[in-house]
């Protein structure tokens, strides 16, 4: 069963464009990350956490 919830909002580092996530803050399973610039979605990524 899919569960949708907002888990994190952050700011991407200006010097390298990287936002690091704490693995322990994510539950096992499939997650979708979306990148927004000025309110416009400019990218998405799918990641899977396996424990």
Secondary structure by P-SEA (a helix, b strand, c coil): cbbbbbcccccccccccbbbbccccccccbbbbbbbccccccbbbbbbbcc
